[in-house]
Amino acid sequence: MWNKIKPYVYFIALSLGVGALAALLTRENMNIYDEITMPPLAPPMWLFPVVWTVLYTLMGISAALVYKQDKSVPGVFYTQLAVNFLWSILFFNLRMFLLSSIWLVLLIFLIWRMIREFRAIDIRAAYLQYPYLAWCVFALYLNVAIFFLNK
């Protein structure tokens, strides 16, 4: 039984751990939303941790599905996770809104590439990443709008 669930536990823990570390390192700067002009359609602050918890969990499930089929996970999974992590530092801690927007374009490209690579191994793993892709496209809208509204 443990061998069947072990990849899920590992990859979900890894994904959630990266998200938790980013939140820990940026927690002092989360008040940014009180200090900047937000664009239309900006969701309430409480929604972000809920959405990201779901997305990191789906990320972990996808990686586990791929691992169970292929006994490895494409490097793009780890690369996009690192890029995702660094976006939080750029946006919240450094308040580099233009650079973090460009960084999101890179992340979106990596997610798209991950979906393509996962699709070749397990189509379910690819489909589980579409909400992540959609959320990051929405995040790009927010990030770009924040850049222009707060120049």
C-alpha positions in Angstrom: 0.0 0.0 0.0 2.7 2.5 1.0 4.5 2.0 -2.4 1.3 3.0 -4.2 0.8 6.2 -2.3 4.5 7.1 -1.7 4.9 9.1 -5.0 1.8 11.1 -4.2 2.9 11.9 -0.7 6.4 12.9 -1.9 5.3 15.1 -4.8 2.4 16.8 -3.0 4.7 17.5 0.0 7.4 18.8 -2.3 4.9 21.1 -4.1 3.2 22.3 -1.0 6.6 22.7 0.7 7.8 25.1 -2.0 4.6 27.1 -1.7 4.9 27.2 2.1 8.5 28.3 2.0 7.6 31.1 -0.4 4.8 32.2 1.8 7.1 32.1 4.9 9.8 34.2 3.2 7.3 36.7 1.9 4.9 36.9 4.9 6.3 40.2 6.1 5.5 41.8 2.8 1.9 40.5 2.3 0.6 43.9 3.4 1.5 45.1 -0.1 -2.1 44.8 -1.1 -3.0 47.5 1.4 -0.4 49.8 -0.1 -0.9 49.5 -3.8 -3.7 50.2 -6.3 -5.3 47.0 -7.3 -6.8 46.4 -10.8 -10.4 45.4 -11.5 -11.1 41.7 -11.0 -8.5 41.5 -8.2 -9.7 38.7 -5.8 -9.8 39.1 -2.1 -6.6 38.3 -0.2 -8.1 35.2 1.5 -8.6 33.5 -1.9 -4.9 33.3 -2.8 -3.8 30.7 -0.2 -6.8 28.6 -0.9 -6.2 28.6 -4.7 -2.5 28.0 -4.3 -3.0 25.1 -1.9 -5.3 23.5 -4.5 -2.8 24.2 -7.4 0.2 22.9 -5.5 -1.7 19.7 -4.6 -2.7 19.2 -8.3 0.9 19.8 -9.2 2.0 17.1 -6.9 -0.7 14.6 -8.0 0.3 15.2 -11.7 4.0 14.7 -11.0 3.1 11.4 -9.1 1.0 10.2 -12.0 3.9 10.8 -14.4 6.4 9.2 -12.0 4.2 6.1 -11.7 4.2 5.7 -15.5 7.7 6.7 -16.3 9.7 6.3 -13.0 10.9 9.8 -13.4 9.5 13.3 -13.7 10.6 15.7 -16.5 13.0 18.4 -15.3 10.6 21.1 -16.4 8.5 20.2 -13.4 11.3 21.2 -11.0 12.2 24.2 -13.1 8.7 25.6 -13.1 8.5 25.0 -9.4 11.7 27.0 -8.8 10.5 29.8 -11.1 7.2 29.9 -9.3 9.0 30.2 -6.0 11.2 33.1 -7.2 8.2 35.0 -8.5 7.0 35.5 -4.9 10.3 37.0 -3.9 10.4 39.3 -6.9 6.9 40.5 -6.4 6.4 40.7 -2.6 9.9 41.2 -1.2 11.5 43.2 -4.0 8.4 44.8 -5.4 9.8 44.5 -8.9 6.5 44.5 -10.7 7.8 44.7 -14.2 10.4 42.0 -13.7 7.9 39.8 -11.9 5.5 40.2 -14.9 8.2 39.1 -17.3 9.0 36.2 -14.9 5.3 35.2 -15.1 5.6 34.9 -18.8 8.5 32.5 -18.3 6.5 30.6 -15.8 3.5 30.3 -18.2 5.8 29.0 -20.9 7.3 26.4 -18.5 3.8 25.3 -17.4 2.7 25.0 -21.0 5.8 22.9 -21.7 5.2 20.8 -18.6 1.7 20.1 -19.8 3.0 19.0 -23.2 5.6 16.7 -21.6 3.2 15.3 -19.0 0.6 14.7 -21.8 3.0 12.4 -23.6 3.3 10.3 -20.4 -0.1 10.5 -18.7 -2.9 12.7 -20.1 -4.6 13.0 -16.7 -1.4 14.6 -15.4 -1.6 17.2 -18.2 -5.2 18.0 -17.6 -4.6 18.5 -13.9 -2.3 21.4 -14.8 -4.8 23.5 -16.8 -6.1 25.3 -13.7 -2.5 26.2 -12.8 -2.0 27.6 -16.3 -5.2 29.5 -16.2 -4.4 31.0 -12.7 -1.0 32.1 -13.9 -2.4 33.8 -16.9 -4.8 35.6 -14.6 -1.9 36.4 -12.3 -0.1 37.9 -15.3 -3.1 40.2 -15.9 -3.0 41.2 -12.2 0.8 41.7 -12.2 0.9 43.8 -15.4 -2.0 45.9 -14.2 -0.4 46.4 -10.8 2.8 47.5 -12.6 0.9 50.2 -14.6 -1.4 51.3 -11.8 1.5 51.8 -9.4 4.3 53.3 -11.5 
